[in-house]
Amino acid sequence: MKVSPTPSWELTNEHATSAYAVPVLVNRHDGRAYGPGEILSPHPSWIAMTAASAVTRMKHGRVLTAKEEEFLARFTK
């Protein structure tokens, strides 16, 4: 499954680094994948944060299906 919380980022369990149904956050510009606890700067105006926190912030205000919400919850727990 793939969910794009923003145009530049994709949450997927189809990437080679995803394991045990836990998705990874992939930067669409450079292809780098991040696990939930890894630190990144997802946007120039945001402070560094964990990938899980970034996904929580990215999804704010978006309308997601129940299936997409459950998928994102696997990453942000």
N, C-alpha and C positions, 0 to 999 in steps of 0.2 A: 504494500500500500504506500501511497505517496500523498502527503498533504503539504501545501505550500503556504506557510503562515505569512510570507511576504514574497514579492517577485524574486528576490535575491537568495532566498533560503528555502530548503525543502527538507521535510522530515520524512524519512523512509526506512523501511525494513528490508529493502531490496538492494542495499549497498553491501559490498563485500565485508565491511567492518561491523555490520549489524549481526547480533547473535541472540539466540533465545527469545526471539520475537520482540526484542527491545530495539526501537528505531534509533537512528542516528540523525543528527542535524547536518545537512550538507550545504556548503557554500556553493551556489551555482556558478560563481565566477571562477573559482580556482579548484573546485572539486574536493576540497578538504572536508573530511567528516569529523564530527565532534560527538563524544559521548555526553551524557547528561551532566557530569561533574566537571567537564573540561571548561577552562576559562577562555573567553573570547570577547572581542569587541565587535558586536554584530552590526553596528552602525556608527559612523563617525561622531555623531552627537551623543552616543550612549557611553556610559562608563563600562569598564570591563566587568563581566559577570559570568556565571556558569551558563552553559548552554541551556540547561533546564529553565533557568530564570529568563533567559532570552526568549525562549519559546512562549513562556507565560506572557511576557510583555508583547511579543509579536502578535499573539492571538487576541489581544485586548480589542474589543469592538468588532471583531469578525463574527459572522454568523457561520457556525459549523454544524454539520450533521451530528447525530448522536454517535455514529461510528467514528467520525473524525475526532470528536471530543475524547472518546475512549482511547483512541490511538495516541493522541497527544498526552493523555494522562499516563500512559505507559512510560513516557519519556520524562515527565515532570515530577513523578512521585519520588 
